């Protein structure tokens, strides 16, 4: 999933925009967006998003493939 798809899915699941979802769950909106984009790997935020979307973490953030040389 892309970061936009993740944030959109959170909005559909909760009725909250990103900043409101972050505030309700005691995380910064920056952390939420960085985790959604895959720039930050914070386990508790990934688990929160996974539970909210009712999807496994590996489905939301599949492992990155090593680039061929």
C-alpha positions as CSV (number, residue, x, y, z in Angstrom):
1,X,0.0,0.0,0.0
2,X,1.2,3.5,-0.6
3,X,1.2,6.1,2.2
4,X,-1.8,7.8,0.6
5,X,-3.7,4.5,0.5
6,X,-2.8,3.9,4.2
7,X,-4.0,7.3,5.4
8,X,-7.1,7.0,3.2
9,X,-7.9,3.6,4.7
10,X,-7.4,4.9,8.2
11,X,-9.9,7.7,7.4
12,X,-12.4,5.2,6.0
13,X,-12.0,2.9,9.0
14,X,-12.2,5.5,11.7
15,X,-13.8,8.6,10.2
16,X,-10.7,10.6,11.4
17,X,-8.2,12.5,9.3
18,X,-4.5,11.7,9.9
19,X,-3.8,14.5,12.5
20,X,-7.0,13.6,14.5
21,X,-6.2,9.9,14.4
22,X,-2.6,10.6,15.6
23,X,-3.8,12.8,18.4
24,X,-6.4,10.3,19.6
25,X,-3.7,7.6,19.7
26,X,-1.0,9.8,21.4
27,X,1.4,9.9,18.5
28,X,2.6,12.9,16.5
29,X,1.1,13.4,13.0
30,X,4.7,13.4,11.7
31,X,5.3,9.9,13.1
32,X,2.0,8.7,11.6
33,X,2.9,10.0,8.1
34,X,6.5,8.8,8.3
35,X,5.4,5.3,9.3
36,X,2.8,5.2,6.6
37,X,5.4,6.3,4.0
38,X,7.8,3.6,5.2
39,X,10.4,6.2,6.2
40,X,10.2,5.2,9.9
41,X,9.7,1.7,11.2
42,X,8.0,2.1,14.6
43,X,6.6,-1.3,15.7
44,X,3.8,0.1,18.0
45,X,2.6,2.5,15.3
46,X,2.7,-0.2,12.6
47,X,0.7,-2.5,15.0
48,X,-1.8,0.3,15.6
49,X,-2.3,0.9,11.9
50,X,-2.5,-2.8,11.3
51,X,-5.2,-3.3,13.9
52,X,-7.1,-0.3,12.7
53,X,-7.1,-1.5,9.1
54,X,-7.6,-5.2,10.2
55,X,-4.8,-6.2,7.8
56,X,-1.5,-7.9,8.6
57,X,1.6,-5.6,8.8
58,X,3.3,-7.6,6.0
59,X,0.4,-6.8,3.7
60,X,0.5,-3.1,4.4
61,X,4.3,-2.9,4.3
62,X,5.7,-5.8,2.2
63,X,9.4,-6.5,2.6
64,X,11.6,-4.4,0.3
65,X,13.3,-6.3,-2.4
66,X,17.0,-5.9,-2.8
67,X,17.9,-4.1,-6.0
68,X,19.7,-6.2,-8.6
69,X,23.3,-5.0,-9.4
